[in-house]
Amino acid sequence: MAEIHRAKHSIKLALFLIGELRGDHHDSVIDALIHAHRRGVYVHILFNGHLARQGMVGEPRPMAEELKRPLLPAVQWLKDSGIRVGLLYGQDDHVVPYSPLHSKYCVIDDNIVLEGSFNWYNTSVFSHDLLVIAHNRKTAEPYLFEFEQMQRLFRIYY
């Protein structure tokens, strides 16, 4: 969370899922992102659209019905705070709505990358997950490219 608190210009997240992840000092990643946004940091998040919604996942439903499902509380909270939150889905409709997004990375100020198997919700604190932090513009470039590619190649609902 310290990296989010230190962000000066931008935070770009591509996440499978997010929840009320709390740090060592019981601070919330959701609060940290909202505070960054309020400090003037541009925060843009892409989520797996199917998993960012409440209700049963993996059930057949038309896309119009999928888009009416309410958002998970953490996702709604981010959206209500004015953060640019995109829900990503594949290009084609399937019987069960599908989102190809399984990424878990964050790029801060186009220079710092947080990436790994670590999911951004509380149960991951107890898992044997990996989170790598790299402070290097060259390392950040492919992540930034991928972030832009996802917006061009898939359907994003804001």
Secondary structure, DSSP 8 states (H G I E B T S, - for coil): -HHHHH-SSEEEEEES-B---B-TTS-BHHHHHHHHHHTT-EEEEEEETTTTBSS-SS----HHHHTTS-B-HHHHHHHHTT-EEEEEE-SS--SS-------EEEEETTTEEEEES--BSGGGGGS---EEEEE-HHHHHHHHHHHHHHHHHSEEE-
